[in-house]
Amino acid sequence: MTASLATPLRRITSAPRSSLFTACRPSTRSFTKSGLLRQQPHSNVAQRMYADNAKKNQTAMIYGISVCVGTLALAYGSVPLYKMICQQTGWSGQPVKAHDNGGDPAERLRPVENHKRLRIKFNGSVSDVMPWKFTPQQREVRVLPGETALAFYTATNKSEADIIGVATYSVTPAQVAPYFSKIQCFCFEEQKLNAGETVDMPVFFFIDPDFVNDPAMRGIETITLSYTFFKARYDKNGVLTTIPLPQGM
């Protein structure tokens, strides 16, 4: 310790030091009639300033914590929320949930024999950053409303690394979406292909028989089912997310 630090502090007044005054608490200063410097308790203005600052700091801290919690919740819930919105609204051609009449679902699987067969076409594609080949095994099938059909897609990983993919799908015309019911599908689920691996992916579906009774469906004879695969990975929160395209693409 240096000499300057070892030198004791000099008191300006010989008056006894009050226990209210500490070095850690700022205070106002004034002079006595004799010219000696003395300490006075905090002024009302200073107290209000400290109270206001403390309140602002507390508000900022609560806001920051709320933003962090909200961001984390959004990261975990974004994919389920997207699925829910698409299912309920049919947005972007995403099929909505099939009609629920409160009965046995098997009762819906009765072909409407007196209706013309519908032409179901299939499309397959991948994003620009996805090194897969993805194609339907059949160009089209013809089914009656209420009749089940099984179709297949084939996916091949053309890269030298294992890759995770996630598929989205759409149905057009968009107004048919509520009547397109999938029994089995590979969409929205993790599909991992090893380097050079090829797999077949089934789609088991039917057109709800209520399609026949909807005036908005009159004149529709062709329905297109389209799938697109995106490259995906798990983020730091363990949520499966698609890999965005590079800027400029």
C-alpha positions as CSV (number, residue, x, y, z in Angstrom):
1,M,0.0,0.0,0.0
2,T,1.3,3.5,-0.9
3,A,2.0,6.2,1.5
4,S,-0.9,8.3,0.2
5,L,-3.3,5.5,0.9
6,A,-2.0,5.0,4.4
7,T,-2.5,8.7,5.4
8,P,-5.6,9.0,7.6
9,L,-8.5,11.1,6.3
10,R,-8.8,14.5,7.9
11,R,-12.2,15.6,9.3
12,I,-13.3,19.1,8.5
13,T,-15.4,19.5,11.6
14,S,-14.9,18.3,15.2
15,A,-18.6,17.4,15.5
16,P,-19.3,13.7,16.3
17,R,-19.8,11.6,13.1
18,S,-23.5,10.6,12.7
19,S,-24.3,7.0,12.1
20,L,-26.7,8.1,9.3
21,F,-23.8,9.2,7.1
22,T,-21.8,6.5,5.4
23,A,-19.3,6.7,2.6
24,C,-21.6,4.6,0.4
25,R,-24.6,6.9,0.5
26,P,-24.4,10.3,-1.3
27,S,-25.6,13.3,0.5
28,T,-26.0,17.1,0.1
29,R,-23.6,19.5,1.6
30,S,-23.9,23.0,3.3
31,F,-21.8,25.3,5.5
32,T,-22.5,26.3,9.1
33,K,-22.5,29.9,10.2
34,S,-19.0,29.4,11.4
35,G,-17.9,28.4,7.9
36,L,-17.4,24.7,8.8
37,L,-18.6,22.1,6.3
38,R,-21.2,19.8,7.5
39,Q,-23.2,16.9,6.0
40,Q,-27.0,16.9,5.8
41,P,-29.4,14.0,5.1
42,H,-30.6,13.4,1.5
43,S,-32.8,16.0,0.1
44,N,-36.3,15.2,-1.1
45,V,-35.3,15.8,-4.7
46,A,-32.5,13.2,-4.5
47,Q,-34.7,10.7,-2.9
48,R,-37.3,11.1,-5.7
49,M,-34.5,10.7,-8.3
50,Y,-33.3,7.5,-6.8
51,A,-36.8,6.1,-6.5
52,D,-37.5,6.9,-10.1
53,N,-34.3,5.3,-11.3
54,A,-35.0,2.2,-9.3
55,K,-38.5,1.9,-10.8
56,K,-37.2,2.4,-14.4
57,N,-34.5,-0.3,-13.8
58,Q,-37.1,-2.7,-12.5
59,T,-39.4,-2.1,-15.5
60,A,-36.5,-2.6,-18.0
61,M,-35.5,-5.8,-16.3
62,I,-39.1,-7.2,-16.4
63,Y,-39.4,-6.2,-20.0
64,G,-36.1,-7.9,-20.9
65,I,-37.1,-11.1,-19.2
66,S,-40.5,-11.1,-20.9
67,V,-38.9,-10.7,-24.3
68,C,-36.5,-13.6,-23.7
69,V,-39.3,-15.9,-22.5
70,G,-41.5,-14.9,-25.4
71,T,-38.8,-15.5,-27.9
72,L,-38.1,-19.0,-26.5
73,A,-41.8,-19.9,-26.5
74,L,-42.1,-18.7,-30.1
75,A,-39.1,-20.8,-31.1
76,Y,-40.6,-24.0,-29.5
77,G,-44.2,-23.3,-30.8
78,S,-43.6,-21.9,-34.2
79,V,-43.8,-25.2,-36.1
80,P,-46.9,-26.5,-34.3
81,L,-48.6,-23.2,-34.6
82,Y,-47.9,-23.1,-38.4
83,K,-49.4,-26.6,-38.7
84,M,-52.4,-25.6,-36.7
85,I,-53.1,-22.5,-38.7
86,C,-52.7,-24.4,-42.0
87,Q,-55.0,-27.2,-40.9
88,Q,-57.7,-24.8,-39.7
89,T,-57.7,-22.4,-42.6
90,G,-56.4,-24.3,-45.6
91,W,-53.9,-21.5,-46.1
92,S,-51.5,-22.0,-49.0
93,G,-53.4,-25.0,-50.2
94,Q,-52.6,-26.9,-47.0
95,P,-55.4,-29.5,-46.4
96,V,-57.6,-28.8,-43.4
97,K,-58.8,-31.4,-41.0
98,A,-61.4,-33.8,-42.5
99,H,-65.0,-33.4,-41.6
100,D,-65.9,-34.8,-38.2
101,N,-69.5,-36.0,-38.1
102,G,-69.0,-37.7,-34.7
103,G,-69.3,-41.2,-36.1
104,D,-66.9,-44.0,-37.0
105,P,-64.3,-42.7,-39.4
106,A,-64.6,-46.0,-41.3
107,E,-68.1,-44.9,-42.2
108,R,-66.5,-42.2,-44.4
109,L,-64.7,-44.8,-46.5
110,R,-67.6,-45.8,-48.6
111,P,-67.1,-45.1,-52.3
112,V,-69.8,-43.0,-54.0
113,E,-70.4,-45.4,-56.9
114,N,-72.7,-43.1,-58.9
115,H,-70.1,-40.3,-59.1
116,K,-67.6,-39.8,-61.8
117,R,-64.0,-40.8,-60.8
118,L,-61.7,-37.9,-59.9
119,R,-58.3,-37.5,-61.4
120,I,-55.6,-37.1,-58.8
121,K,-52.2,-35.8,-60.1
122,F,-48.9,-35.9,-58.2
123,N,-46.0,-33.4,-58.2
124,G,-42.7,-33.5,-56.3
125,S,-39.9,-31.0,-55.9
126,V,-37.0,-30.0,-53.6
127,S,-35.6,-26.7,-52.5
128,D,-32.5,-25.2,-54.1
129,V,-30.3,-26.2,-51.2
130,M,-31.6,-29.8,-51.0
131,P,-29.3,-32.3,-52.8
132,W,-32.1,-34.9,-53.2
133,K,-34.0,-36.3,-56.1
134,F,-37.7,-36.5,-55.2
135,T,-40.3,-37.7,-57.7
136,P,-43.8,-39.4,-57.6
137,Q,-43.8,-43.1,-58.8
138,Q,-47.1,-42.5,-60.6
139,R,-48.3,-39.5,-62.6
140,E,-51.9,-39.8,-61.5
141,V,-54.6,-42.1,-60.2
142,R,-58.4,-42.1,-60.5
143,V,-60.6,-42.5,-57.5
144,L,-64.2,-42.2,-56.4
145,P,-65.1,-39.9,-53.5
146,G,-64.9,-42.1,-50.4
147,E,-62.5,-44.6,-52.0
148,T,-59.0,-45.0,-50.5
149,A,-55.9,-44.8,-52.7
150,L,-52.3,-45.5,-52.1
151,A,-49.5,-43.6,-54.0
152,F,-45.7,-43.6,-53.6
153,Y,-42.9,-41.1,-53.9
154,T,-39.2,-41.9,-54.2
155,A,-36.5,-39.9,-52.6
156,T,-32.7,-40.3,-53.2
157,N,-30.0,-38.5,-51.3
158,K,-27.4,-37.7,-54.0
159,S,-24.9,-36.1,-51.6
160,E,-22.0,-37.8,-49.7
161,A,-23.5,-36.8,-46.3
162,D,-26.5,-37.8,-44.3
163,I,-29.3,-35.2,-44.6
164,I,-32.5,-34.5,-42.8
165,G,-35.4,-33.4,-44.9
166,V,-38.9,-32.1,-44.1
167,A,-41.8,-32.1,-46.6
168,T,-44.7,-29.7,-47.0
169,Y,-47.6,-30.3,-49.2
170,S,-50.5,-28.5,-50.9
171,V,-53.7,-29.4,-52.7
172,T,-55.2,-27.5,-55.6
173,P,-57.7,-26.3,-56.4
174,A,-57.6,-24.8,-52.9
175,Q,-61.3,-25.2,-52.2
176,V,-60.9,-29.0,-52.4
177,A,-58.5,-28.9,-49.4
178,P,-61.1,-29.6,-46.7
179,Y,-62.1,-32.8,-48.5
180,F,-58.7,-34.2,-49.0
181,S,-58.1,-36.6,-46.1
182,K,-54.7,-38.3,-45.5
183,I,-54.6,-41.5,-43.6
184,Q,-50.9,-41.9,-43.8
185,C,-48.3,-39.3,-45.0
186,F,-44.6,-38.4,-44.5
187,C,-45.1,-34.6,-44.5
188,F,-44.0,-32.4,-41.6
189,E,-42.0,-35.2,-40.1
190,E,-38.2,-35.8,-40.0
191,Q,-37.0,-37.9,-43.0
192,K,-33.3,-38.7,-42.6
193,L,-31.6,-40.3,-45.6
194,N,-28.0,-41.5,-45.4
195,A,-25.5,-40.6,-48.1
196,G,-26.7,-42.3,-51.4
197,E,-29.8,-43.8,-49.8
198,T,-33.1,-44.2,-51.7
199,V,-36.4,-44.8,-50.0
200,D,-40.1,-45.1,-51.0
201,M,-42.6,-42.9,-49.2
202,P,-46.3,-43.8,-49.2
203,V,-49.3,-41.5,-49.2
204,F,-52.6,-43.2,-48.2
205,F,-55.6,-40.9,-48.7
206,F,-59.2,-40.5,-49.8
207,I,-61.6,-37.8,-50.9
208,D,-64.3,-37.2,-48.4
209,P,-67.7,-38.3,-49.8
210,D,-69.2,-34.9,-48.7
211,F,-67.3,-33.6,-51.7
212,V,-70.3,-34.8,-53.8
213,N,-72.8,-32.6,-51.9
214,D,-70.9,-29.4,-51.9
215,P,-72.1,-27.0,-54.7
216,A,-68.7,-25.3,-54.7
217,M,-67.1,-28.6,-55.9
218,R,-69.2,-28.9,-59.1
219,G,-67.1,-29.0,-62.2
220,I,-63.9,-30.1,-60.4
221,E,-62.6,-33.3,-62.0
222,T,-58.8,-32.9,-61.4
223,I,-57.0,-32.5,-58.1
224,T,-53.3,-32.0,-57.8
225,L,-51.3,-33.1,-54.7
226,S,-47.8,-31.4,-54.5
227,Y,-45.0,-32.1,-52.1
228,T,-41.8,-30.1,-51.6
229,F,-38.8,-31.3,-49.5
230,F,-36.7,-28.8,-47.6
231,K,-33.3,-29.4,-46.0
232,A,-33.6,-29.2,-42.2
233,R,-31.6,-29.3,-39.0
234,Y,-32.2,-29.0,-35.3
235,D,-31.5,-25.6,-33.7
236,K,-29.9,-25.0,-30.3
237,N,-33.3,-25.4,-28.7
238,G,-33.9,-28.8,-30.3
239,V,-36.5,-27.6,-32.7
240,L,-36.4,-29.0,-36.3
241,T,-36.2,-26.0,-38.7
242,T,-35.7,-25.7,-42.4
243,I,-32.5,-24.2,-43.8
244,P,-33.1,-20.9,-45.6
245,L,-31.9,-20.3,-49.1
246,P,-28.6,-18.3,-49.4
247,Q,-29.0,-14.6,-50.0
248,G,-29.3,-13.7,-53.7
249,M,-31.0,-17.0,-54.7
